[in-house]
Amino acid sequence: MELHYVCTGSCHGVATEEQWRHGAKTCAAQGCERHGQPLVKRLFCEKCGRHYKEGSKHSCA
């Protein structure tokens, strides 16, 4: 599992933990309704390619 930071808007943008540490903390996509809003921390399952909230139960479909 990797830590990612995602946009919950229409662009569904993703920043890795390293990108987030280097300043990618808000949505930068022009035209996204969440442009300029903070990205949300999520865990990423490499097996199924899905993001999920920390502390939530995850099972690959």
JOLIN-V220022 format. One record per residue. PHI is phi in whole degrees, 0 to 359 (999 if undefined). PSI is psi as a letter, one per 40 degrees, with the letter a starting at -180 (999 if undefined). OMEGA is omega in whole degrees, -180 to 180 (999 if undefined). Layout:
PHI|PSI|OMEGA ; PHI|PSI|OMEGA
//
This chain:
999|h|177 ; 247|i|176 ; 264|h|177 ; 235|i|174 ; 238|h|-171 ; 238|i|172 ; 270|h|179 ; 268|e|178 ; 270|a|-174 ; 293|d|-178 ; 281|d|-179 ; 54|f|-179 ; 298|i|-178 ; 227|h|172 ; 238|h|176 ; 286|i|178 ; 300|d|179 ; 295|d|178 ; 298|d|179 ; 297|d|179 ; 297|d|-180 ; 264|e|170 ; 116|e|180 ; 279|g|-173 ; 253|e|179 ; 227|i|178 ; 292|h|-179 ; 251|e|-176 ; 281|h|175 ; 297|h|179 ; 93|e|176 ; 281|h|-179 ; 295|e|178 ; 254|e|177 ; 307|h|180 ; 85|e|-180 ; 272|i|-178 ; 298|i|173 ; 284|i|-175 ; 252|h|-179 ; 288|h|178 ; 217|i|172 ; 271|i|-179 ; 241|h|178 ; 269|h|-180 ; 291|d|-178 ; 291|d|-177 ; 251|e|177 ; 77|f|-179 ; 253|i|173 ; 260|i|177 ; 209|i|-178 ; 290|i|174 ; 300|h|179 ; 88|e|178 ; 271|i|-180 ; 281|h|180 ; 234|h|172 ; 222|h|-179 ; 287|h|-179 ; 273|999|999
//
